[in-house]
Amino acid sequence: MAIVCRSVADLRRVQSDLRATGKTSALVPTMGALHAGHLALVAHAATLADCVVATIFVNPAQFAPNEDLDRYPRQEAEDLEALEAAGVAAVFVPDADEMYGPEDATRLVMEGPALGLEADFRPHFFNGVATVVSRLLLAAMCDVAVFGEKDYQQLLVIKRMVADLKIPVVIHGSPTIREDDGVALSSRNAYLSDEERIRAPELNRALQACRSALHAGVKEDEALIQATERIEAAGFRVDYVAARDADTLGPVTDLANARLLAAAWLGTTRLIDNIGC
Ligand code: PAF
């Protein structure tokens, strides 16, 4: 049976029991609304440690007032069932007061990989993510933690934050899980209408075509314009399509170590995707 912890004190007791029996643990932070992508993170985590600890918390600090905090899907009972079936040892399900008490006055401010791309459109986002992830890592004190490459910039921001704060945990990225037509799994896909879902694969197809164009010698600017036009032709409103160094998110200096990243709206749903070159 997975142990459900609602407080940091309970979670710390679970961790000290695990340590007392010599067990290592891997953390999988989530905002719930679990899908096969999250369960792949759990499966990956299980290869890295003796036990997996998952968290479910829809973090208000990473949503701007105009974003989808209220409509973000919440399904705690189903999520707990899925995590139990996946064999996790414990699930941390705090409420907002547990993570941010009434006198809370501490927020992280991220720079480096947190600048540009997503931050140009969601300026509050990475500070909110870094703040909550630092708290989750320190509450759980697991040996490793696993995050999806689907949120590639987020993964780099978390690695930077952990290195800067010297939090004793090793961060692992886990490959994006996709539907058969290439759409990256995301809790937000549930917002898509049937008609939008039919058009959604164009985001990934455009990135793949961009990668082929770059390898065929098309200049970066031109390849990115072609990708943007293709995504727009499918009915998206594009926030960005970019090619960046996979480690720093700075300009590409070596195509073999480049990452293509995109964010675009289909109706009221914002989708993001990225692929390696
Ligand atoms: O990727 C997510 O689901 C969230 O941003 C995370 C890392 C759980 C922090 O709230």
Boltz pocket constraint, residues with backbone or C-beta under 6 A from the ligand:
constraints:
  - pocket:
      binder: B
      contacts: [[A, 29], [A, 30], [A, 31], [A, 57], [A, 59], [A, 62], [A, 129], [A, 132], [A, 133], [A, 151], [A, 154]]
      max_distance: 6.0
